[in-house]
Amino acid sequence: MRLRTPFIVGGSAAVLLALYFTDPDDGVSTGMLLLALLVGILAIAFAHLGRKALHDYPEAEMQRLFGTAGQDPIGAGLALIALAIVFSALLGVFGSAARAASVETYIPVAAYAQLPTLKTEVKTHWPDHPAPEVLAALVEHESCVSLAAANCWNPRSRLKTQREEGAGLGQLTRAYGPGGALRFDALAELRSRHPVSLAGLTWSNVYARPDLQLRALVLKSRDNFMAMRVVADPLERLAMADAAYNGGLGGVQAERRACGLTGGCDPQRWFGQVETVCLKSRRPLYGGRSACDINRHHVTDVLLVRSPKYRALMA
């Protein structure tokens, strides 16, 4: 037996044990990490089976072909490159499919570095949050273009256009008018409402302060939630608060008022009620989706699709 085999197996076991015994979530985080690794292994297995299916020549024929190619260094190299290209292509297909299919269960590895800080901020600034997993899902929605993207759960995540900038884990946004004048600044607004808690957060250091990014996300979400205090159902209230996080509190309140003026529409309920009364622009923006589409999808994606997988980690 080669020395590398016991080294790899023993080393992997040691790392797993270290992760488990230092897991702040009693093994849950380690389990989710293993689940993420299994998704990758599944993609490799399907890619291997796909390669075998594409090269379904008899074994003797395959050996003869590679034997002929191996007689010439260039031929041998080209044969190996061809196999590598096919396998890489298949891995890309199955890997992408596995990641896309697991958005409801897969937790990005980078999330584990930020979740303890998020839990601390929730405990400090919103200890009675009815479903703190929603805040973790909000971070994922805001920062992850895809679950495999480098900016996913990354404090340096940045959306930058000529007239808009979204910063960090919660995508704090500032926007400019056609003439270059500042149109709104979410960071400045939050600092004005929470001058003590967010005193250290500025546009010059925002990308270097993930703790304050998460604090701002928690406080902004809490402000929106408190503004809906007459809504009795916690889930409906959280949905409205999330819609406000994405599209502004004033917009949600205007839609609730319009809902109340519409026969059969309950302004105290989001799903199937206020949700259906959208006053935002329906003009296509990104990928053919309008501001209205984006706002409604935001609520469903955060509360119903992504948040359940964070429940145990944020408990």
Backbone torsions as a table, in degrees:
resi	resn	phi	psi	omega
1	MET	NA	134.9	179.1
2	ARG	-72.6	149.4	-178.4
3	LEU	-63.9	-27.3	-175.9
4	ARG	-67.3	-27.9	-178.4
5	THR	-65.0	-54.9	177.4
6	PRO	-65.2	-29.1	178.5
7	PHE	-65.0	-46.0	-179.1
8	ILE	-67.8	-46.3	-178.1
9	VAL	-66.2	-48.5	179.9
10	GLY	-64.2	-40.6	178.7
11	GLY	-64.3	-40.9	178.8
12	SER	-64.1	-41.8	179.0
13	ALA	-63.4	-40.2	179.3
14	ALA	-64.0	-41.7	178.7
15	VAL	-64.7	-42.4	179.1
16	LEU	-62.0	-43.3	178.5
17	LEU	-63.2	-41.8	178.7
18	ALA	-63.2	-41.9	177.9
19	LEU	-62.9	-41.6	-177.8
20	TYR	-67.1	-46.8	-175.7
21	PHE	-75.8	-13.9	175.7
22	THR	-106.7	8.0	-177.9
23	ASP	-70.4	118.3	-179.8
24	PRO	-72.0	-10.7	-178.3
25	ASP	-109.8	27.6	175.7
26	ASP	55.8	40.8	175.1
27	GLY	96.8	-13.1	-177.9
28	VAL	-65.2	-46.7	-179.3
29	SER	-62.0	-40.7	178.9
30	THR	-64.9	-40.6	177.9
31	GLY	-62.3	-41.6	179.9
32	MET	-67.9	-33.9	176.9
33	LEU	-65.5	-42.7	178.0
34	LEU	-63.6	-38.3	178.0
35	LEU	-61.7	-40.8	178.5
36	ALA	-62.9	-40.3	178.3
37	LEU	-65.5	-37.7	179.8
38	LEU	-64.6	-33.7	176.2
39	VAL	-60.8	-42.1	177.5
40	GLY	-64.7	-41.1	178.9
41	ILE	-63.6	-39.3	178.4
42	LEU	-62.0	-40.4	178.4
43	ALA	-63.1	-41.7	178.8
44	ILE	-63.2	-41.5	-179.6
45	ALA	-62.3	-45.0	179.1
46	PHE	-65.9	-37.5	177.9
47	ALA	-63.4	-40.4	178.6
48	HIS	-63.6	-44.7	179.0
49	LEU	-65.1	-36.7	177.7
50	GLY	-64.4	-40.9	177.7
51	ARG	-63.3	-41.5	179.5
52	LYS	-63.4	-38.1	-179.0
53	ALA	-69.2	-37.0	179.7
54	LEU	-71.9	-29.1	180.0
55	HIS	-110.9	61.2	-174.4
56	ASP	-89.0	36.8	176.2
57	TYR	-76.2	155.9	175.1
58	PRO	-57.6	148.6	-176.6
59	GLU	-57.2	-41.8	-179.2
60	ALA	-63.8	-38.8	179.2
61	GLU	-65.2	-41.6	178.8
62	MET	-62.9	-43.3	179.9
63	GLN	-64.0	-38.1	179.5
64	ARG	-66.3	-42.7	179.7
65	LEU	-62.0	-46.5	-178.8
66	PHE	-73.2	-27.9	175.8
67	GLY	-66.2	-40.8	178.1
68	THR	-65.6	-43.6	179.7
69	ALA	-65.0	-34.8	-177.4
70	GLY	-70.4	-13.3	178.6
71	GLN	-71.7	-16.3	179.3
72	ASP	-126.4	128.2	-178.3
73	PRO	-55.3	-40.3	-179.8
74	ILE	-66.5	-42.9	179.0
75	GLY	-62.4	-43.2	178.6
76	ALA	-61.7	-41.9	179.4
77	GLY	-64.4	-42.5	179.7
78	LEU	-64.5	-37.6	178.8
79	ALA	-63.3	-44.1	179.8
80	LEU	-66.7	-39.7	179.3
81	ILE	-63.6	-41.0	179.7
82	ALA	-61.0	-44.8	178.3
83	LEU	-63.1	-41.0	-179.4
84	ALA	-64.5	-39.7	179.6
85	ILE	-64.0	-46.0	-179.4
86	VAL	-62.0	-45.9	-177.7
87	PHE	-66.1	-40.8	179.4
88	SER	-63.0	-41.2	178.6
89	ALA	-62.9	-44.8	179.3
90	LEU	-64.6	-40.1	178.9
91	LEU	-63.3	-38.5	177.2
92	GLY	-63.3	-41.4	-180.0
93	VAL	-65.4	-53.8	-176.5
94	PHE	-72.0	-33.0	177.5
95	GLY	-65.0	-43.1	178.3
96	SER	-64.6	-41.2	179.7
97	ALA	-63.7	-41.1	-179.7
98	ALA	-64.8	-41.3	179.6
99	ARG	-68.1	-41.5	-178.1
100	ALA	-65.8	-34.9	-176.8
101	ALA	-78.1	-12.1	-172.8
102	SER	-110.9	20.6	-179.1
103	VAL	-61.2	-25.5	-179.4
104	GLU	-82.6	-13.2	-177.5
105	THR	-127.6	-27.9	-174.7
106	TYR	-79.1	128.2	176.8
107	ILE	-108.1	119.8	-179.5
108	PRO	-55.2	141.3	-177.6
109	VAL	-57.6	-37.7	-178.8
110	ALA	-63.5	-19.7	-179.0
111	ALA	-64.6	-32.7	-175.3
112	TYR	-65.2	-23.9	178.1
113	ALA	-77.0	-25.5	-175.1
114	GLN	-102.8	-22.1	-176.2
115	LEU	-60.3	-40.8	177.3
116	PRO	-59.7	-38.5	178.0
117	THR	-66.7	-41.4	178.4
118	LEU	-61.9	-42.5	178.9
119	LYS	-62.2	-39.0	178.2
120	THR	-64.1	-43.7	-179.9
121	GLU	-65.1	-38.6	177.2
122	VAL	-65.5	-45.2	-179.8
123	LYS	-61.0	-35.3	-177.9
124	THR	-80.3	-43.2	-169.3
125	HIS	-109.0	-13.7	178.4
126	TRP	-151.9	62.2	-173.0
127	PRO	-65.7	-22.3	-179.1
128	ASP	-101.9	25.1	177.4
129	HIS	-57.1	127.9	-175.9
130	PRO	-69.8	-20.6	-178.8
131	ALA	-156.2	76.1	-174.4
132	PRO	-60.0	-18.2	177.4
133	GLU	-62.6	-23.2	178.6
134	VAL	-62.4	-35.4	-179.6
135	LEU	-68.9	-36.8	176.1
136	ALA	-65.8	-41.7	177.9
137	ALA	-64.2	-34.7	177.9
138	LEU	-63.7	-42.9	176.9
139	VAL	-60.0	-45.4	-178.8
140	GLU	-62.1	-45.1	-179.6
141	HIS	-61.9	-42.8	-175.2
142	GLU	-72.6	-37.7	-171.4
143	SER	-99.7	-16.2	-172.2
144	CYS	-105.3	103.5	170.8
145	VAL	-62.6	-38.7	169.2
146	SER	-147.3	163.3	-177.8
147	LEU	-67.7	-17.7	-179.9
148	ALA	-100.3	-1.2	-176.4
149	ALA	-70.8	149.9	-179.1
150	ALA	-65.5	-25.6	-178.1
151	ASN	-86.7	-0.7	-177.1
152	CYS	-68.2	121.9	-176.0
153	TRP	56.3	31.2	-178.1
154	ASN	-107.4	123.1	179.7
155	PRO	-59.4	-19.5	-179.7
156	ARG	-93.4	9.5	176.3
157	SER	-57.9	132.8	-173.9
158	ARG	-146.0	128.0	171.0
159	LEU	-107.6	114.1	-173.5
160	LYS	-129.8	121.6	171.5
161	THR	-125.2	-178.8	-178.0
162	GLN	-63.2	-29.1	-174.8
163	ARG	-122.2	11.0	-177.7
164	GLU	-154.7	147.7	174.6
165	GLU	-139.5	127.3	174.4
166	GLY	-114.8	128.0	-170.7
167	ALA	-118.6	132.7	164.7
168	GLY	76.3	-161.8	-173.2
169	LEU	-64.8	-31.0	179.7
170	GLY	-106.5	4.2	-179.8
171	GLN	50.9	56.0	171.4
172	LEU	-60.7	132.1	-167.7
173	THR	-120.5	140.6	166.1
174	ARG	-129.4	143.7	-175.6
175	ALA	-134.9	154.4	-176.4
176	TYR	-123.0	149.1	176.4
177	GLY	-77.1	176.2	-179.3
178	PRO	-56.5	-31.5	-179.3
179	GLY	-87.6	0.7	179.0
180	GLY	95.8	-3.1	179.2
181	ALA	-75.0	143.5	179.7
182	LEU	-63.9	122.7	-178.7
183	ARG	-91.0	-45.4	171.1
184	PHE	-157.1	157.5	-175.8
185	ASP	-140.9	100.2	-176.9
186	ALA	-63.4	-36.0	179.7
187	LEU	-64.5	-45.7	179.8
188	ALA	-64.1	-38.9	178.7
189	GLU	-63.4	-42.0	179.4
190	LEU	-66.4	-40.2	178.5
191	ARG	-64.1	-34.3	179.4
192	SER	-69.7	-31.7	178.4
193	ARG	-82.2	-26.8	-177.5
194	HIS	-132.3	66.8	-173.4
195	PRO	-64.3	-25.7	179.9
196	VAL	-86.4	-52.0	-175.6
197	SER	-63.6	-32.6	-176.2
198	LEU	-114.7	24.1	-177.6
199	ALA	-59.8	-31.9	-175.6
200	GLY	-89.4	1.4	-175.8
201	LEU	-97.9	120.5	178.7
202	THR	-136.0	168.1	177.0
203	TRP	-68.0	-21.0	179.7
204	SER	-78.1	-21.4	-178.4
205	ASN	-124.8	5.1	-171.7
206	VAL	-57.2	-38.3	-176.4
207	TYR	-74.7	-14.5	-179.8
208	ALA	-99.9	1.3	-176.3
209	ARG	-125.2	75.4	178.6
210	PRO	-61.7	-30.0	178.5
211	ASP	-62.9	-43.3	179.9
212	LEU	-75.7	-30.1	173.4
213	GLN	-59.3	-47.6	-178.9
214	LEU	-68.8	-35.6	177.0
215	ARG	-63.1	-42.0	178.7
216	ALA	-63.1	-41.3	178.2
217	LEU	-61.6	-44.1	179.6
218	VAL	-64.0	-46.2	-177.2
219	LEU	-67.2	-40.7	179.2
220	LYS	-64.8	-42.5	178.3
221	SER	-64.7	-40.7	179.2
222	ARG	-64.6	-41.8	178.3
223	ASP	-58.6	-45.7	179.9
224	ASN	-64.5	-40.8	179.7
225	PHE	-63.5	-43.8	-179.5
226	MET	-66.0	-30.4	179.1
227	ALA	-67.4	-19.4	179.4
228	MET	-101.6	33.5	-170.7
229	ARG	-61.6	-22.4	-179.4
230	VAL	-80.3	-10.7	178.2
231	VAL	-79.8	117.5	-171.9
232	ALA	-76.8	-39.8	-176.0
233	ASP	-77.2	122.0	-177.0
234	PRO	-59.6	-39.0	-178.8
235	LEU	-67.0	-43.7	178.7
236	GLU	-63.3	-38.7	-179.8
237	ARG	-66.9	-41.5	177.1
238	LEU	-64.8	-36.5	178.8
239	ALA	-63.1	-44.2	179.2
240	MET	-65.9	-39.0	178.5
241	ALA	-64.3	-37.4	178.4
242	ASP	-68.9	-41.1	176.5
243	ALA	-60.0	-36.9	178.2
244	ALA	-69.9	-35.6	177.7
245	TYR	-60.3	-40.5	-177.6
246	ASN	-81.2	-42.5	-170.5
247	GLY	-119.0	3.3	178.1
248	GLY	100.1	139.0	-178.3
249	LEU	-65.6	-39.9	-179.8
250	GLY	-59.8	-38.1	179.6
251	GLY	-64.9	-42.9	179.4
252	VAL	-64.6	-42.8	-179.4
253	GLN	-64.8	-37.4	177.2
254	ALA	-65.2	-38.3	179.5
255	GLU	-71.0	-34.5	175.4
256	ARG	-64.6	-40.9	178.9
257	ARG	-64.5	-43.5	178.2
258	ALA	-63.9	-37.2	177.2
259	CYS	-62.1	-44.4	180.0
260	GLY	-62.1	-26.9	179.7
261	LEU	-87.4	-3.2	-179.9
262	THR	-101.1	130.8	-179.6
263	GLY	-60.2	130.2	177.6
264	GLY	80.6	7.5	179.9
265	CYS	-108.0	128.5	-176.6
266	ASP	-99.2	111.9	-178.7
267	PRO	-70.7	-5.6	177.7
268	GLN	-95.4	4.6	179.3
269	ARG	-130.6	135.6	179.2
270	TRP	-86.8	-59.5	-172.1
271	PHE	-65.3	120.9	179.2
272	GLY	75.8	0.3	-178.3
273	GLN	-124.6	-92.9	177.7
274	VAL	-57.9	-33.2	179.2
275	GLU	-52.9	-33.0	-176.0
276	THR	-85.1	-8.2	-178.3
277	VAL	-109.5	85.2	-176.3
278	CYS	-101.7	121.8	179.4
279	LEU	-100.1	1.7	179.9
280	LYS	-78.5	167.9	-177.8
281	SER	-63.5	140.0	175.5
282	ARG	-105.4	12.3	177.5
283	ARG	-75.2	130.3	-178.2
284	PRO	-57.4	134.4	178.9
285	LEU	-117.5	-81.8	-175.4
286	TYR	-105.4	123.7	178.0
287	GLY	60.5	27.2	179.4
288	GLY	84.0	-3.0	-180.0
289	ARG	-91.1	143.6	178.5
290	SER	-91.4	172.6	176.1
291	ALA	-60.1	-35.4	178.2
292	CYS	-65.7	-46.7	178.9
293	ASP	-59.9	-44.8	-177.2
294	ILE	-62.7	-43.4	-178.0
295	ASN	-65.5	-44.7	-178.9
296	ARG	-68.6	-39.1	177.6
297	HIS	-65.4	-35.0	-179.7
298	HIS	-55.9	-48.3	-177.8
299	VAL	-63.7	-48.4	-178.8
300	THR	-63.0	-43.6	-177.4
301	ASP	-64.9	-43.4	-177.6
302	VAL	-72.5	-51.7	-172.3
303	LEU	-79.0	-40.3	-171.6
304	LEU	-100.9	-31.3	-175.0
305	VAL	-93.8	-52.0	-170.5
306	ARG	-93.5	-31.6	-171.5
307	SER	-67.0	-35.3	-177.3
308	PRO	-55.4	-34.7	-176.4
309	LYS	-70.8	-16.7	179.3
310	TYR	-96.6	0.1	-173.4
311	ARG	-58.6	-48.8	-178.0
312	ALA	-66.4	-37.8	-176.9
313	LEU	-71.4	-28.5	-177.9
314	MET	-99.9	0.6	-178.1
315	ALA	-63.8	NA	NA
